[in-house]
C-alpha cells in the first residue's frame, strides 16, 4: 500500500479514473446517493489517497481552501473501499497531516455524515452545527482548529 499526495494536474489518468471510480462505488452505489461528484473542485484540491498493488484506490479524500486568506480548509470526499480494517482512520489522519504541512490551516472543516461523527471526533474534530440534509443524507458541520 502506498500513500499518494498530489494536486489535480499531477494525477495520472489511471489515478484520476481510480479516484472517481472509488468515490462512485461508495457514494453512488453503496450509499445510493445520486449527486454531482465531478464538481470542478477537484481542480483546486490536494488529493490524498492510499493505492493498492494494482493501482486501485483503497481510501481517499481531498483538501481545498474555502478561504485561502483566512486559511480555512475543507476536507471532503472521505472514503474507504474496505470497511473495518482501519483505512478510513489512516487516510483521515494523513489528510489532516497533509493539510497542516502544505496548507497551514487555521481550521479544517468537514460536512460529516451523522453516523460518522465519532470517526471524526477521534481526530479532534468537533460538531459546530445543527443537523442538516446534504444530498438527502443527515450531516453536521465539524471543525478542527489550530489557533
C-alpha positions in Angstrom: 0.0 0.0 0.0 1.3 3.4 -1.0 0.3 6.9 0.3 0.0 9.3 -2.6 -0.4 13.1 -2.3 -0.9 15.1 -5.5 -2.5 18.2 -6.9 -5.0 17.6 -9.7 -2.6 18.3 -12.5 -0.1 15.8 -11.1 -2.6 12.9 -11.2 -2.1 10.3 -13.9 -5.1 9.3 -15.9 -5.2 6.0 -14.1 -5.1 7.7 -10.7 -7.9 10.1 -11.7 -10.0 7.2 -13.0 -9.4 5.2 -9.8 -10.3 8.1 -7.6 -13.6 8.7 -9.4 -14.3 5.0 -9.6 -13.8 4.6 -5.8 -15.9 7.7 -5.0 -18.7 6.4 -7.2 -18.5 2.9 -5.7 -19.1 4.3 -2.2 -21.3 7.4 -2.6 -23.4 6.4 -5.6 -23.6 2.6 -5.4 -23.1 1.7 -1.7 -24.9 4.8 -0.3 -27.4 5.1 -3.2 -26.8 8.8 -3.4 -27.2 10.4 -6.8 -25.3 13.7 -6.7 -22.8 15.7 -8.8 -19.5 14.3 -7.7 -17.5 15.8 -10.5 -17.9 19.4 -9.4 -14.7 21.2 -10.6 -13.5 21.5 -7.0 -11.1 18.6 -7.8 -9.1 21.0 -10.0 -8.1 23.1 -7.0 -7.7 20.2 -4.5 -4.9 18.2 -3.0 -5.8 14.6 -3.4 -4.6 12.2 -0.7 -5.1 8.5 -1.3 -3.9 5.0 -0.5 -3.1 3.0 -3.5 -3.0 -0.8 -3.6 -0.9 -3.3 -5.5 -2.9 -3.0 -8.8 -3.0 0.9 -8.6 -6.6 0.7 -7.2 -7.6 3.4 -4.8 -8.3 1.9 -1.3 -9.1 5.1 0.5 -9.1 8.8 -0.4 -10.0 12.3 0.4 -9.5 15.8 -1.0 -8.4 19.1 0.6 -9.1 22.6 -0.7 -9.2 26.2 0.6 -12.7 27.5 1.3 -11.0 30.8 2.2 -7.2 30.9 1.5 -6.7 34.3 3.1 -8.3 33.2 6.4 -6.6 29.8 6.0 -9.9 27.8 6.1 -9.5 24.3 4.5 -12.3 21.9 3.7 -11.7 18.2 3.9 -14.1 16.1 2.0 -14.9 13.1 -0.2 -13.5 10.8 2.5 -13.9 7.2 1.6 -12.5 3.7 2.3 -13.4 0.9 -0.1 -12.9 -1.8 2.6 -14.6 -1.1 5.9 -13.5 -2.2 9.3 -9.7 -2.6 8.7 -8.6 1.0 9.7 -8.1 2.5 6.3 -10.6 5.3 6.9 -8.8 6.4 10.1 -5.5 6.1 8.4 -6.5 8.3 5.4 -8.1 10.9 7.7 -5.0 11.1 9.9 -2.9 11.5 6.7 -5.3 14.1 5.3 -5.0 16.3 8.5 -1.2 15.9 8.4 -1.0 16.9 4.7 -3.3 19.9 5.3 -1.1 21.1 8.2 2.1 20.7 6.2 1.0 22.1 2.9 -1.8 24.5 3.6 -1.1 25.8 7.1 -4.8 26.0 8.1 -6.2 27.9 11.0 -9.1 25.4 10.8 -10.3 22.5 8.8 -14.0 22.0 8.3 -15.9 19.0 7.1 -19.6 18.1 6.4 -19.8 14.8 8.2 -22.5 12.2 7.7 -24.1 11.9 11.1 -23.3 8.2 11.5 -19.5 9.1 11.2 -19.3 11.8 13.9 -17.3 9.6 16.3 -14.9 8.7 13.5 -14.0 12.4 13.0 -14.0 13.2 16.7 -11.2 10.7 17.2 -9.0 13.0 15.0 -10.1 16.1 17.1 -13.0 17.5 15.0 -15.9 18.9 16.9 -19.5 19.3 15.8 -20.3 23.0 15.2 -23.8 23.0 13.6 -27.2 21.5 13.8 -28.0 18.5 11.7 -28.8 19.3 8.0 -29.6 17.3 4.9 -27.0 17.2 2.2 -27.9 15.0 -0.8 -30.8 13.6 1.4 -28.3 12.3 4.0 -28.1 13.8 7.5 -24.9 15.7 8.1 -23.3 18.1 10.6 -20.6 20.6 10.1 -17.5 19.8 12.1 -14.3 21.8 12.7 -10.7 21.2 13.8 -9.0 24.4 14.9 -5.2 25.0 15.2 -5.1 28.6 16.6 
